[in-house]
Amino acid sequence: MSISQAPHGATAVVIYSGGMDSFTLLHRALNEGYHVHALSFHYGQRHARELDAARQVCQHLNVPHQVVDIRAIHSLIDNSALTNTDQAMPQGDYDGDNMAATVVPNRNMILLSLAIANAVNIGAERVDYGAHGGDHVLYPDCRPAFVEAMDQVAQIANFSPVKVHAPYLHASKADILRQGLAMGLDYRNTWTCYEGGELACGQCGSCRERLAAFAANGVTDPLPYTSHPCASQQEAR
């Protein structure tokens, strides 16, 4: 996963959730030399811990950042454990059978469409988002066919073409973390847990996938957890 250099004066809009993948993506774009405009979205998700993390990081980096409130669409996408607190949050490993309840209908198409519009509006050449290979089994809007189609549409939907850039599309979460560690990033400034408690739960699929990525890199996750899965469950798949 080599990092190229941006054309002089180039701008990228980064979809920044505040999680560890988009945190790495944000720093990657900065290291490439892009002028970065970070976009986060409040769509009525279960909690706003990631958004708080995103605000703090962007303030520290002095990166322009917008949290876009699109909660008006919540009733259109509330059939998910991530957007409906009446649904139980699945526990256990991050896989298709177990985590299907966390799929938010059409989420990335919605967020990418808004980010592409913002890119056109501010003259940015690129929109970055953090889809990765580990998401392919579960989320159709993180798969290569979707990313390629959105990129094609973004080239023709406006007078100014925009590149949809997903550099981790074929990488694992462990690969992404490895690149971030090589950049010296501090992952205590991220939030991954599907729950919004004071501490990360350590049991939801998102926590378990994160812990497995740290285990695969032989380092300890700096976030505090309510509980950790046993060591055998933390091993990288």
C-alpha positions in Angstrom: 0.0 0.0 0.0 2.4 2.7 -1.2 1.5 6.3 -0.7 1.8 8.5 -3.8 2.2 12.3 -3.8 -0.7 14.6 -4.7 -0.5 17.1 -7.6 0.4 20.6 -6.3 -2.6 22.3 -4.7 -4.9 19.3 -5.0 -7.8 18.9 -2.6 -9.5 15.7 -1.3 -12.7 15.3 0.6 -12.3 12.5 3.1 -15.4 10.7 4.5 -14.3 10.6 8.1 -16.4 8.6 10.6 -13.9 8.8 13.5 -13.2 5.1 13.3 -9.7 3.5 12.9 -10.0 2.9 9.1 -11.0 6.5 8.3 -8.5 7.8 10.8 -5.8 6.1 8.9 -7.3 7.2 5.6 -7.4 10.9 6.7 -3.7 10.8 7.6 -2.8 9.0 4.4 -4.4 11.8 2.4 -2.5 14.4 4.4 0.8 12.5 4.0 0.2 12.4 0.2 0.1 16.2 0.4 -3.6 16.8 -0.3 -5.5 19.7 1.2 -8.0 17.7 3.1 -11.6 18.6 3.9 -13.1 16.0 6.3 -16.8 15.1 6.2 -18.6 13.3 8.9 -22.3 12.4 8.9 -24.9 12.1 11.6 -27.6 9.9 10.1 -29.2 8.8 13.4 -26.7 6.1 14.2 -26.9 4.4 17.6 -24.4 6.8 19.2 -22.1 9.7 18.4 -18.9 8.6 20.0 -17.1 8.3 16.6 -18.3 11.8 15.7 -16.8 13.2 18.9 -13.5 11.5 18.1 -13.6 12.9 14.6 -14.1 16.5 15.8 -11.2 16.2 18.3 -8.8 14.8 15.7 -9.6 17.4 13.1 -9.3 20.2 15.7 -5.9 18.9 16.7 -4.8 18.6 13.1 -6.4 22.0 12.1 -8.2 20.1 9.2 -11.4 21.7 7.9 -14.2 19.5 9.2 -18.0 19.4 8.7 -20.4 17.1 10.6 -23.4 17.0 8.3 -26.7 16.4 10.1 -28.9 14.1 7.8 -31.0 12.7 10.6 -34.1 13.7 8.6 -33.6 10.6 6.6 -33.5 8.3 9.7 -36.9 6.8 9.2 -35.8 5.7 5.7 -32.9 3.7 7.0 -33.9 2.6 10.5 -34.1 -1.1 9.8 -30.6 -1.8 11.2 -29.1 -2.4 14.6 -26.9 0.6 14.0 -29.8 3.0 13.5 -32.5 1.4 15.7 -31.9 1.0 19.4 -34.9 -1.3 19.7 -32.9 -4.0 17.8 -30.4 -6.0 19.8 -26.7 -5.4 18.8 -25.2 -8.7 17.6 -22.3 -10.0 19.6 -19.5 -12.3 18.4 -17.2 -12.5 15.4 -17.5 -10.1 12.5 -19.0 -12.3 9.7 -21.9 -12.3 7.3 -24.1 -14.6 9.2 -23.7 -12.8 12.5 -23.5 -9.2 11.6 -26.2 -8.8 8.8 -28.3 -6.8 11.3 -25.8 -4.0 11.2 -26.2 -3.3 7.5 -27.7 0.2 7.0 -29.7 0.4 3.8 -27.8 2.2 1.0 -25.5 4.0 3.5 -22.4 4.4 1.4 -24.2 5.4 -1.7 -25.9 8.2 0.3 -22.7 9.4 2.0 -20.6 9.2 -1.2 -23.2 11.1 -3.2 -23.1 14.0 -0.6 -19.3 13.9 -0.5 -19.1 14.0 -4.3 -21.4 17.0 -4.3 -19.2 18.7 -1.7 -16.1 17.9 -3.7 -17.6 19.6 -6.8 -18.7 22.5 -4.7 -15.2 23.2 -3.3 -13.2 22.2 -6.3 -11.8 18.9 -4.9 -10.5 16.3 -7.3 -11.1 13.3 -5.1 -13.3 11.7 -2.5 -11.7 9.2 -0.2 -13.5 6.5 1.8 -12.3 3.7 3.8 -14.0 0.5 2.4 -11.7 -2.4 3.0 -11.4 -6.1 2.1 -12.8 -7.3 5.4 -16.1 -5.6 4.7 -16.7 -7.5 1.4 -18.4 -10.5 3.0 -21.0 -8.4 4.6 -21.5 -5.0 3.0 -22.3 -4.8 -0.7 -21.5 -1.0 -0.7 -17.9 -1.8 0.3 -17.3 -4.2 -2.5 -15.1 -3.5 -5.6 -18.1 -3.6 -8.0 -19.8 -0.9 -6.1 -16.8 1.3 -5.7 -16.0 1.1 -9.4 -19.6 1.9 -10.4 -19.6 4.9 -8.0 -16.3 6.1 -9.4 -17.7 5.9 -13.0 -20.9 7.8 -12.0 -18.8 10.5 -10.2 -16.9 11.1 -13.5 -20.1 12.0 -15.4 -22.6 13.3 -12.8 -21.2 16.8 -12.8 -19.3 19.1 -15.1 -16.3 18.6 -12.9 -15.3 14.9 -12.7 -14.5 13.5 -9.2 -12.4 10.4 -8.4 -13.8 8.0 -5.8 -10.7 6.7 -4.1 -10.8 3.7 -1.8 -7.1 2.7 -1.3 -7.9 0.0 1.2 -10.4 -1.8 -1.0 -8.3 -5.0 -1.1 -6.6 -4.6 2.3 -7.5 -6.2 5.6 -8.0 -4.2 8.8 -4.7 -5.5 10.0 -3.1 -4.1 6.8 -4.6 -0.7 7.4 -3.5 -0.7 11.0 0.0 -1.7 9.9 0.2 1.3 7.6 -1.1 3.6 10.4 1.4 2.3 12.9 4.2 2.9 10.3 2.9 6.5 10.1 3.2 6.8 13.9 -0.6 7.2 14.5 -2.1 7.0 17.9 -5.3 4.9 17.8 -6.5 6.0 21.2 -8.0 8.9 19.1 -10.5 6.6 17.4 -13.7 4.9 18.3 -14.8 1.6 16.7 -17.3 0.0 19.1 -20.9 -0.4 17.9 -22.1 0.5 21.4 -21.7 4.0 22.8 -20.7 3.3 26.4 -17.9 4.9 28.4 -15.6 2.0 27.4 -15.6 0.0 24.3 -17.6 -3.2 24.9 -15.0 -5.7 23.5 -17.7 -8.1 22.4 -19.5 -6.6 19.4 -18.2 -7.7 15.9 -16.6 -4.3 15.4 -14.6 -4.5 18.6 -13.5 -8.0 17.9 -12.3 -7.2 14.4 -10.4 -4.3 15.8 -8.8 -6.3 18.5 -7.9 -9.0 16.0 -6.1 -6.4 13.8 -4.0 -5.2 16.8 -3.2 -8.8 17.7 -2.1 -9.5 14.1 0.3 -6.6 14.4 1.6 -7.7 17.8 0.6 -4.5 19.6 -1.9 -3.7 22.3 -4.9 -1.6 21.5 -4.6 1.7 23.5 -8.4 1.9 24.0 -9.8 0.7 27.3 -12.4 -2.1 27.1 -15.1 -3.3 29.4 -14.0 -6.9 28.5 -11.7 -8.6 26.0 -12.5 -11.7 24.1 -10.2 -14.6 25.0 -6.8 -14.6 23.2 -7.8 -17.3 20.7 -10.7 -15.1 19.6 -8.4 -12.1 19.0 -6.1 -14.0 16.6 -6.3 -12.7 13.0 -8.4 -14.7 10.7 
